[in-house]
Structure formats: structure tokens, C-alpha cells
Amino acid sequence: MKNGQGRDSHRPLGKADLHIHSLASDGLNSPRQILDYVEEQTDLDVIAVTDHDHVEGALEARELWEKGHYSFEVVVGEEITTLSGHLVALDIKKCVRMFQSLEKTIDDIHKQGGLAIVPHPLAWFSSGLRRWRIETIMQQPVAQRFDGIETFNPSFAGRQTYLEAMALAESLGLARCGGSDSHSLETIAQRAPCFLAAPGVNCTKPCWIARRKLRVSSGSCPHTLLLQCRRQCAA
């Protein structure tokens, strides 16, 4: 496929949208439509399909990606409904059961080798986790904590709590990440965060998040985030 935006494999920063919905839940587009749009109309390097309480769409996207010739990485994800609110799982292999405690949900994600990310935090009207619940989890042993928090989500829910989410991430030392929370093609890649990608390095796994606090870019866009690689990289 022809890349409409022209990805530069030697640039020091990559771009990721880690919160996209498909027809498998409440999105408007099929996994193939999402992949083709990302390839033709964006310069994203990594995307995650994160449907509500399902991974069928994400698994289909990953299968299409493996069979195709796309110039970006596809991560299997899920936005899980817990008893405390929504939680995003990234880099998982199978569906995580809904309506469990937050602690059990995080444990199930980590058992798959996945990452537990807090989406649209503090936004009560979109099932965002409350501050006290986030703080309680972060008092647990490291292996039982969140791996990151969505500090910018361009949806209405995310915009309302952006400043509070940034302050909370800073106070708790949580890795900051983000995603469009897109339900339609035209909103994919809105305010897509960046991650560090050293020129000339081929990563065996996507380099899009770390298990430690990350710094905000000093560039012109205040919502651009630098996400350091938590994966093993090989030259």
C-alpha cells in the first residue's frame, strides 16, 4: 500500500494512537478500514485497537496486519469494564473478562504480559476511574499497579480532565500515554503522542511505553509525549 503521509524510519520520534474503537464494539469502521486509513492518511507508527470488552476486532486487525504490507505496528488491546470503571489493556492475547474488581483485572492483564492503562481518568460521565481508586492501586506492590495513564484524550471526556490527569500522573510517577479514543476514521491520530525511537534501531517489540514516569516534550505541541521503550531492542 502507498503511504499517504510518508513515514520517516530515521526520525528520532515515532507516533502512536493507543485507543481506537472498531465495529466490534461501538466504533463505526471495520478493522480493515481502520488499517487502510492509518496507512494512507496518517503518519502513525503504532496503533492499538481497544474495543469495549471484546478483542475480536483487535485480533482481526492484527491478522490483517500480519498478512498485509502495512508500515506501522498493530497492538491488540481492549477497553475493559471493571467494577470501578474502564481500564485499557494493551499487548494482550485474549479477552479479559468484564465486571471484575480492578485488582483482578490488572492481574489478568499482567498475566498475559500486557499493560494496564487508565483511560480518560477522573471523567465520571464516561466511566473514568476516580482519583481515590487510582491512588489506592498505586499503593500496591509494583507488579500490581497500573503501567500508565492516559493524560490526553481528545474526546469530550478527556479534554475536561486533562490538567487534573497530568497533575495526577506527575504525583504518582505514572507513565503518560494517550490516544484518540476514536470511534470514526477522521478522528484517528488526533493528538497522537510520540515515543522515543532511536535512528537505525530495529525493535523486536513496539517501543511505545515505559513502566516509569515520562517527560513531556518541550516542543510546540503541549500534548506531545515522549514514551520511552520498555521493550528489548536490537541493532
Phi and psi in degrees as GROMACS dihedral restraints (atoms count N, CA, C in turn):
[ dihedral_restraints ]
;  ai    aj    ak    al  type     phi  dphi    fc
    3     4     5     6     1   -84.6    20    10
    4     5     6     7     1   134.0    20    10
    6     7     8     9     1   -86.8    20    10
    7     8     9    10     1   115.7    20    10
    9    10    11    12     1   -69.6    20    10
   10    11    12    13     1   -29.6    20    10
   12    13    14    15     1  -102.3    20    10
   13    14    15    16     1   -16.9    20    10
   15    16    17    18     1    76.5    20    10
   16    17    18    19     1    84.9    20    10
   18    19    20    21     1   -75.8    20    10
   19    20    21    22     1   138.6    20    10
   21    22    23    24     1  -105.2    20    10
   22    23    24    25     1   109.2    20    10
   24    25    26    27     1   -68.8    20    10
   25    26    27    28     1   -12.0    20    10
   27    28    29    30     1  -104.3    20    10
   28    29    30    31     1     3.3    20    10
   30    31    32    33     1   -73.6    20    10
   31    32    33    34     1   149.0    20    10
   33    34    35    36     1   -73.9    20    10
   34    35    36    37     1   -18.8    20    10
   36    37    38    39     1  -121.5    20    10
   37    38    39    40     1   138.6    20    10
   39    40    41    42     1  -106.2    20    10
   40    41    42    43     1   174.1    20    10
   42    43    44    45     1  -128.1    20    10
   43    44    45    46     1   140.0    20    10
   45    46    47    48     1  -136.4    20    10
   46    47    48    49     1   140.3    20    10
   48    49    50    51     1  -119.9    20    10
   49    50    51    52     1   107.1    20    10
   51    52    53    54     1  -103.8    20    10
   52    53    54    55     1    23.0    20    10
   54    55    56    57     1  -153.7    20    10
   55    56    57    58     1    87.7    20    10
   57    58    59    60     1  -131.9    20    10
   58    59    60    61     1   136.2    20    10
   60    61    62    63     1  -107.3    20    10
   61    62    63    64     1   146.0    20    10
   63    64    65    66     1  -119.7    20    10
   64    65    66    67     1  -175.4    20    10
   66    67    68    69     1   -61.8    20    10
   67    68    69    70     1   -16.4    20    10
   69    70    71    72     1   -64.7    20    10
   70    71    72    73     1   -21.1    20    10
   72    73    74    75     1  -128.2    20    10
   73    74    75    76     1  -108.0    20    10
   75    76    77    78     1  -111.7    20    10
   76    77    78    79     1    17.4    20    10
   78    79    80    81     1   -80.8    20    10
   79    80    81    82     1   167.3    20    10
   81    82    83    84     1  -101.3    20    10
   82    83    84    85     1    -6.3    20    10
   84    85    86    87     1  -128.8    20    10
   85    86    87    88     1   151.8    20    10
   87    88    89    90     1   -75.0    20    10
   88    89    90    91     1   161.1    20    10
   90    91    92    93     1   -55.8    20    10
   91    92    93    94     1   -40.6    20    10
   93    94    95    96     1   -64.0    20    10
   94    95    96    97     1   -41.5    20    10
   96    97    98    99     1   -61.9    20    10
   97    98    99   100     1   -39.5    20    10
   99   100   101   102     1   -63.8    20    10
  100   101   102   103     1   -47.9    20    10
  102   103   104   105     1   -62.5    20    10
  103   104   105   106     1   -43.7    20    10
  105   106   107   108     1   -65.2    20    10
  106   107   108   109     1   -39.2    20    10
  108   109   110   111     1   -64.7    20    10
  109   110   111   112     1   -45.5    20    10
  111   112   113   114     1   -59.8    20    10
  112   113   114   115     1   -41.5    20    10
  114   115   116   117     1   -67.0    20    10
  115   116   117   118     1   -42.8    20    10
  117   118   119   120     1   -88.2    20    10
  118   119   120   121     1   -29.7    20    10
  120   121   122   123     1  -118.5    20    10
  121   122   123   124     1    -0.2    20    10
  123   124   125   126     1  -133.9    20    10
  124   125   126   127     1   172.0    20    10
  126   127   128   129     1  -116.2    20    10
  127   128   129   130     1    29.3    20    10
  129   130   131   132     1   -68.2    20    10
  130   131   132   133     1   145.4    20    10
  132   133   134   135     1  -103.4    20    10
  133   134   135   136     1   -23.6    20    10
  135   136   137   138     1  -142.6    20    10
  136   137   138   139     1   137.1    20    10
  138   139   140   141     1  -131.7    20    10
  139   140   141   142     1   154.9    20    10
  141   142   143   144     1  -127.3    20    10
  142   143   144   145     1   128.4    20    10
  144   145   146   147     1   -91.2    20    10
  145   146   147   148     1   120.6    20    10
  147   148   149   150     1  -130.6    20    10
  148   149   150   151     1    70.1    20    10
  150   151   152   153     1   -72.2    20    10
  151   152   153   154     1   158.5    20    10
  153   154   155   156     1   -71.0    20    10
  154   155   156   157     1   112.5    20    10
  156   157   158   159     1    58.8    20    10
  157   158   159   160     1    24.5    20    10
  159   160   161   162     1  -145.3    20    10
  160   161   162   163     1   150.6    20    10
  162   163   164   165     1  -121.3    20    10
  163   164   165   166     1     4.1    20    10
  165   166   167   168     1   -58.3    20    10
  166   167   168   169     1   -44.5    20    10
  168   169   170   171     1   -65.1    20    10
  169   170   171   172     1   -40.4    20    10
  171   172   173   174     1   -67.2    20    10
  172   173   174   175     1   -41.3    20    10
  174   175   176   177     1   -66.1    20    10
  175   176   177   178     1   -37.9    20    10
  177   178   179   180     1   -64.0    20    10
  178   179   180   181     1   -42.3    20    10
  180   181   182   183     1   -61.8    20    10
  181   182   183   184     1   -42.9    20    10
  183   184   185   186     1   -64.2    20    10
  184   185   186   187     1   -40.7    20    10
  186   187   188   189     1   -65.4    20    10
  187   188   189   190     1   -42.5    20    10
  189   190   191   192     1   -61.7    20    10
  190   191   192   193     1   -40.5    20    10
  192   193   194   195     1   -62.4    20    10
  193   194   195   196     1   -43.4    20    10
  195   196   197   198     1   -65.1    20    10
  196   197   198   199     1   -31.2    20    10
  198   199   200   201     1   -89.0    20    10
  199   200   201   202     1   -15.5    20    10
  201   202   203   204     1   -98.3    20    10
  202   203   204   205     1  -164.3    20    10
  204   205   206   207     1  -130.1    20    10
  205   206   207   208     1    53.8    20    10
  207   208   209   210     1   -83.5    20    10
  208   209   210   211     1   149.8    20    10
  210   211   212   213     1  -101.2    20    10
  211   212   213   214     1    26.1    20    10
  213   214   215   216     1  -141.2    20    10
  214   215   216   217     1   166.8    20    10
  216   217   218   219     1   -95.9    20    10
  217   218   219   220     1   143.7    20    10
  219   220   221   222     1  -114.0    20    10
  220   221   222   223     1   127.1    20    10
  222   223   224   225     1  -110.4    20    10
  223   224   225   226     1   134.3    20    10
  225   226   227   228     1   -80.3    20    10
  226   227   228   229     1   124.5    20    10
  228   229   230   231     1  -138.0    20    10
  229   230   231   232     1  -179.6    20    10
  231   232   233   234     1  -160.7    20    10
  232   233   234   235     1   138.4    20    10
  234   235   236   237     1   -99.7    20    10
  235   236   237   238     1   108.8    20    10
  237   238   239   240     1   -97.1    20    10
  238   239   240   241     1   135.4    20    10
  240   241   242   243     1   -87.5    20    10
  241   242   243   244     1   108.1    20    10
  243   244   245   246     1   -98.3    20    10
  244   245   246   247     1   176.1    20    10
  246   247   248   249     1   -69.7    20    10
  247   248   249   250     1   -13.4    20    10
  249   250   251   252     1  -107.4    20    10
  250   251   252   253     1   -10.1    20    10
  252   253   254   255     1   140.1    20    10
  253   254   255   256     1  -167.8    20    10
  255   256   257   258     1   -82.9    20    10
  256   257   258   259     1   147.4    20    10
  258   259   260   261     1  -143.7    20    10
  259   260   261   262     1   132.6    20    10
  261   262   263   264     1   -95.5    20    10
  262   263   264   265     1   131.7    20    10
  264   265   266   267     1  -106.3    20    10
  265   266   267   268     1   133.4    20    10
  267   268   269   270     1  -121.9    20    10
  268   269   270   271     1   146.3    20    10
  270   271   272   273     1    63.9    20    10
  271   272   273   274     1    48.0    20    10
  273   274   275   276     1  -109.0    20    10
  274   275   276   277     1   169.6    20    10
  276   277   278   279     1  -112.1    20    10
  277   278   279   280     1   -26.1    20    10
  279   280   281   282     1  -144.4    20    10
  280   281   282   283     1   167.2    20    10
  282   283   284   285     1   -65.9    20    10
  283   284   285   286     1   138.3    20    10
  285   286   287   288     1   -95.7    20    10
  286   287   288   289     1   131.1    20    10
  288   289   290   291     1   -64.7    20    10
  289   290   291   292     1   140.3    20    10
  291   292   293   294     1   -83.1    20    10
  292   293   294   295     1   168.0    20    10
  294   295   296   297     1    59.4    20    10
  295   296   297   298     1    38.8    20    10
  297   298   299   300     1  -107.8    20    10
  298   299   300   301     1   169.8    20    10
  300   301   302   303     1   -64.6    20    10
  301   302   303   304     1   157.6    20    10
  303   304   305   306     1   -61.1    20    10
  304   305   306   307     1   -41.7    20    10
  306   307   308   309     1   -61.9    20    10
  307   308   309   310     1   -44.7    20    10
  309   310   311   312     1   -66.8    20    10
  310   311   312   313     1   -37.1    20    10
  312   313   314   315     1   -64.5    20    10
  313   314   315   316     1   -45.5    20    10
  315   316   317   318     1   -60.5    20    10
  316   317   318   319     1   -43.0    20    10
  318   319   320   321     1   -61.8    20    10
  319   320   321   322     1   -42.9    20    10
  321   322   323   324     1   -64.6    20    10
  322   323   324   325     1   -37.7    20    10
  324   325   326   327     1   -64.6    20    10
  325   326   327   328     1   -48.5    20    10
  327   328   329   330     1   -66.3    20    10
  328   329   330   331     1   -30.9    20    10
  330   331   332   333     1   -64.0    20    10
  331   332   333   334     1   -25.6    20    10
  333   334   335   336     1   -88.1    20    10
  334   335   336   337     1    -0.9    20    10
  336   337   338   339     1    80.8    20    10
  337   338   339   340     1    15.2    20    10
  339   340   341   342     1   -90.4    20    10
  340   341   342   343     1  -178.6    20    10
  342   343   344   345     1  -117.3    20    10
  343   344   345   346     1   137.5    20    10
  345   346   347   348     1  -103.4    20    10
  346   347   348   349     1   114.4    20    10
  348   349   350   351     1  -118.0    20    10
  349   350   351   352     1   134.4    20    10
  351   352   353   354     1   -83.6    20    10
  352   353   354   355     1   113.1    20    10
  354   355   356   357     1   -89.0    20    10
  355   356   357   358     1   152.0    20    10
  357   358   359   360     1    26.7    20    10
  358   359   360   361     1    62.2    20    10
  360   361   362   363     1   -62.6    20    10
  361   362   363   364     1   148.8    20    10
  363   364   365   366     1    73.1    20    10
  364   365   366   367     1    -3.2    20    10
  366   367   368   369     1   -88.7    20    10
  367   368   369   370     1    88.8    20    10
  369   370   371   372     1   -60.7    20    10
  370   371   372   373     1   -32.6    20    10
  372   373   374   375     1   -75.7    20    10
  373   374   375   376     1    -6.2    20    10
  375   376   377   378     1  -125.9    20    10
  376   377   378   379     1    29.3    20    10
  378   379   380   381     1    62.0    20    10
  379   380   381   382     1    33.1    20    10
  381   382   383   384     1   -74.4    20    10
  382   383   384   385     1   146.9    20    10
  384   385   386   387     1   -67.2    20    10
  385   386   387   388     1   141.9    20    10
  387   388   389   390     1   -79.3    20    10
  388   389   390   391     1   157.2    20    10
  390   391   392   393     1   -55.5    20    10
  391   392   393   394     1   -48.1    20    10
  393   394   395   396     1   -62.6    20    10
  394   395   396   397     1   -32.7    20    10
  396   397   398   399     1   -71.6    20    10
  397   398   399   400     1   -40.1    20    10
  399   400   401   402     1   -63.6    20    10
  400   401   402   403     1   -44.8    20    10
  402   403   404   405     1   -64.9    20    10
  403   404   405   406     1   -37.1    20    10
  405   406   407   408     1   -62.2    20    10
  406   407   408   409     1   -45.1    20    10
  408   409   410   411     1   -62.7    20    10
  409   410   411   412     1   -38.8    20    10
  411   412   413   414     1   -73.4    20    10
  412   413   414   415     1    -5.6    20    10
  414   415   416   417     1   -90.6    20    10
  415   416   417   418     1    -5.1    20    10
  417   418   419   420     1   -79.2    20    10
  418   419   420   421     1   168.3    20    10
  420   421   422   423     1   -53.3    20    10
  421   422   423   424     1   152.1    20    10
  423   424   425   426     1   -52.3    20    10
  424   425   426   427     1   -42.6    20    10
  426   427   428   429     1   -66.5    20    10
  427   428   429   430     1   -14.7    20    10
  429   430   431   432     1  -106.3    20    10
  430   431   432   433     1    10.6    20    10
  432   433   434   435     1   -96.7    20    10
  433   434   435   436     1   172.2    20    10
  435   436   437   438     1   -67.5    20    10
  436   437   438   439     1   154.1    20    10
  438   439   440   441     1   -96.2    20    10
  439   440   441   442     1   -17.6    20    10
  441   442   443   444     1  -173.1    20    10
  442   443   444   445     1   172.0    20    10
  444   445   446   447     1  -139.4    20    10
  445   446   447   448     1   139.6    20    10
  447   448   449   450     1   -79.6    20    10
  448   449   450   451     1    99.7    20    10
  450   451   452   453     1   -84.9    20    10
  451   452   453   454     1   -20.0    20    10
  453   454   455   456     1  -140.0    20    10
  454   455   456   457     1   125.0    20    10
  456   457   458   459     1  -134.9    20    10
  457   458   459   460     1   114.9    20    10
  459   460   461   462     1   -73.2    20    10
  460   461   462   463     1     0.7    20    10
  462   463   464   465     1   -69.0    20    10
  463   464   465   466     1   169.0    20    10
  465   466   467   468     1   -56.9    20    10
  466   467   468   469     1   -42.1    20    10
  468   469   470   471     1   -61.3    20    10
  469   470   471   472     1   -45.7    20    10
  471   472   473   474     1   -68.3    20    10
  472   473   474   475     1   -38.0    20    10
  474   475   476   477     1   -65.7    20    10
  475   476   477   478     1   -33.2    20    10
  477   478   479   480     1   -69.8    20    10
  478   479   480   481     1   -24.5    20    10
  480   481   482   483     1  -118.7    20    10
  481   482   483   484     1    14.4    20    10
  483   484   485   486     1   -56.2    20    10
  484   485   486   487     1   -52.1    20    10
  486   487   488   489     1   -64.9    20    10
  487   488   489   490     1   -40.0    20    10
  489   490   491   492     1   -65.5    20    10
  490   491   492   493     1   -39.7    20    10
  492   493   494   495     1   -65.1    20    10
  493   494   495   496     1   -40.0    20    10
  495   496   497   498     1   -62.5    20    10
  496   497   498   499     1   -45.0    20    10
  498   499   500   501     1   -65.1    20    10
  499   500   501   502     1   -38.6    20    10
  501   502   503   504     1   -66.7    20    10
  502   503   504   505     1   -42.8    20    10
  504   505   506   507     1   -60.6    20    10
  505   506   507   508     1   -41.6    20    10
  507   508   509   510     1   -64.6    20    10
  508   509   510   511     1   -44.8    20    10
  510   511   512   513     1   -69.0    20    10
  511   512   513   514     1   -29.8    20    10
  513   514   515   516     1   -97.9    20    10
  514   515   516   517     1    -5.6    20    10
  516   517   518   519     1    67.3    20    10
  517   518   519   520     1    33.3    20    10
  519   520   521   522     1   -88.8    20    10
  520   521   522   523     1   141.0    20    10
  522   523   524   525     1   -60.5    20    10
  523   524   525   526     1   132.1    20    10
  525   526   527   528     1   -95.6    20    10
  526   527   528   529     1   130.6    20    10
  528   529   530   531     1  -141.3    20    10
  529   530   531   532     1  -176.3    20    10
  531   532   533   534     1  -164.7    20    10
  532   533   534   535     1   172.6    20    10
  534   535   536   537     1  -167.9    20    10
  535   536   537   538     1   165.1    20    10
  537   538   539   540     1   -76.6    20    10
  538   539   540   541     1   -20.1    20    10
  540   541   542   543     1    54.9    20    10
  541   542   543   544     1    38.6    20    10
  543   544   545   546     1   -72.9    20    10
  544   545   546   547     1   138.0    20    10
  546   547   548   549     1  -117.0    20    10
  547   548   549   550     1     0.3    20    10
  549   550   551   552     1  -148.2    20    10
  550   551   552   553     1   158.8    20    10
  552   553   554   555     1   -59.0    20    10
  553   554   555   556     1   -42.3    20    10
  555   556   557   558     1   -67.2    20    10
  556   557   558   559     1   -15.0    20    10
  558   559   560   561     1   -98.9    20    10
  559   560   561   562     1    -3.5    20    10
  561   562   563   564     1   -63.9    20    10
  562   563   564   565     1   138.1    20    10
  564   565   566   567     1    79.1    20    10
  565   566   567   568     1     6.1    20    10
  567   568   569   570     1   -64.6    20    10
  568   569   570   571     1   123.2    20    10
  570   571   572   573     1    54.6    20    10
  571   572   573   574     1    38.7    20    10
  573   574   575   576     1   -62.7    20    10
  574   575   576   577     1   127.2    20    10
  576   577   578   579     1   -72.3    20    10
  577   578   579   580     1   159.4    20    10
  579   580   581   582     1  -105.1    20    10
  580   581   582   583     1   158.9    20    10
  582   583   584   585     1  -132.0    20    10
  583   584   585   586     1   156.0    20    10
  585   586   587   588     1   -71.6    20    10
  586   587   588   589     1   130.8    20    10
  588   589   590   591     1  -140.1    20    10
  589   590   591   592     1   102.7    20    10
  591   592   593   594     1   -64.8    20    10
  592   593   594   595     1   132.9    20    10
  594   595   596   597     1   -57.8    20    10
  595   596   597   598     1   138.3    20    10
  597   598   599   600     1    79.3    20    10
  598   599   600   601     1     7.8    20    10
  600   601   602   603     1  -108.6    20    10
  601   602   603   604     1   127.1    20    10
  603   604   605   606     1   -98.4    20    10
  604   605   606   607     1   121.8    20    10
  606   607   608   609     1   -94.4    20    10
  607   608   609   610     1   133.2    20    10
  609   610   611   612     1   -73.3    20    10
  610   611   612   613     1   -19.9    20    10
  612   613   614   615     1  -136.3    20    10
  613   614   615   616     1   156.4    20    10
  615   616   617   618     1   -61.6    20    10
  616   617   618   619     1   137.0    20    10
  618   619   620   621     1   -98.0    20    10
  619   620   621   622     1    84.0    20    10
  621   622   623   624     1  -133.2    20    10
  622   623   624   625     1     2.3    20    10
  624   625   626   627     1  -163.1    20    10
  625   626   627   628     1   159.0    20    10
  627   628   629   630     1  -128.9    20    10
  628   629   630   631     1   162.7    20    10
  630   631   632   633     1   -92.4    20    10
  631   632   633   634     1    28.7    20    10
  633   634   635   636     1  -145.2    20    10
  634   635   636   637     1   169.9    20    10
  636   637   638   639     1   -62.3    20    10
  637   638   639   640     1   139.3    20    10
  639   640   641   642     1  -119.3    20    10
  640   641   642   643     1   154.7    20    10
  642   643   644   645     1   -97.0    20    10
  643   644   645   646     1   152.1    20    10
  645   646   647   648     1   -82.9    20    10
  646   647   648   649     1   140.4    20    10
  648   649   650   651     1   -60.8    20    10
  649   650   651   652     1   145.5    20    10
  651   652   653   654     1   -91.6    20    10
  652   653   654   655     1    12.1    20    10
  654   655   656   657     1   -72.2    20    10
  655   656   657   658     1  -170.5    20    10
  657   658   659   660     1   -72.1    20    10
  658   659   660   661     1   -25.0    20    10
  660   661   662   663     1   -95.9    20    10
  661   662   663   664     1   115.2    20    10
  663   664   665   666     1   -68.3    20    10
  664   665   666   667     1   -12.5    20    10
  666   667   668   669     1  -100.0    20    10
  667   668   669   670     1     1.6    20    10
  669   670   671   672     1   -76.5    20    10
  670   671   672   673     1   126.2    20    10
  672   673   674   675     1  -115.2    20    10
  673   674   675   676     1   142.8    20    10
  675   676   677   678     1   -97.6    20    10
  676   677   678   679     1   116.2    20    10
  678   679   680   681     1  -108.6    20    10
  679   680   681   682     1   117.8    20    10
  681   682   683   684     1   -82.2    20    10
  682   683   684   685     1   155.6    20    10
  684   685   686   687     1   -75.3    20    10
  685   686   687   688     1   126.4    20    10
  687   688   689   690     1  -100.4    20    10
  688   689   690   691     1    -3.2    20    10
  690   691   692   693     1   -96.3    20    10
  691   692   693   694     1   165.1    20    10
  693   694   695   696     1   -76.1    20    10
  694   695   696   697     1   127.6    20    10
  696   697   698   699     1  -115.0    20    10
  697   698   699   700     1   144.8    20    10
  699   700   701   702     1  -124.6    20    10
  700   701   702   703     1   139.8    20    10
